Amino acid sequence: MVPKRPQNIKNNKALRRIRALELALTLYYWICTKVNLRERIKFIDQKLNELYPDPAIPLDHKDPFTLLIAVLLSAQCTDARVNIVTPALFALADTPQKMSKQKIEEINNIVRPCGLAPRKAKAIRDLSKIVVTKHNGIIPKTFEELEELPGVGHKTASVVMAQAFEHPAFPVDTHIHRLSQRWKLTRGKNVVQTEKDLKRHFSKDRWNKLHLQIIYYGREHCPALSCYGLECVICTSCFPTRKKKVITQKA
Ligand code: SF4
């Protein structure tokens, strides 16, 4: 007669089987997710290149200084409005030397249509002084030095590094943050995480052009309040079974 197995040995075996099954399912899900993500990245990359093969820099400028000032003014303002305002500002002063000698009130009067004018005017005058005294009148070419200037955060520094100095950077504004969430390229905790995720997904030589292409796509097809991931070619191709609206987190 075969001796009876104690009950707890049988239970342990069953438990091990369940755990092995769970592990296999997790692995399967992880592989599928990675494959889907890779395909999605490739599709988005190709589609944006097809739609915007040569995206222009949206802010009018003639050198790194005028670009830096235009980017600073574009905070909470449209590029189109900045482009209306900057000709008068640069007619007044188009170099750090000239700008550093202007009165804040005079700059303020010109940049008022861009919003946050008192703060922006002070930053423009103060950063110009620092560029003259500390950097010999030349806009510095490192993130650290740029981010030390008044009114210049990481996004502004990234735009200048990418667009004025052609250094690989991925400036993430509110549009890029929103689209990255709708395309499931990031979980969208904040812009810092989104920048990290995008840099991981796309090769370095694509960053500078890609950030402009995403901005153009966002402006043309993907406004903040009128679509939630169910309409255009990118979402319908990448997420054919999506049924629910994608609610994004703000930057
Ligand atoms: S489907 Fe809507 S949310 Fe998705 S990219 Fe297109 S416009 Fe944006």
Boltz pocket constraint, residues with backbone or C-beta under 6 A from the ligand:
constraints:
  - pocket:
      binder: B
      contacts: [[A, 182], [A, 221], [A, 222], [A, 223], [A, 227], [A, 228], [A, 229], [A, 230], [A, 231], [A, 232], [A, 233], [A, 234], [A, 235], [A, 236]]
      max_distance: 6.0
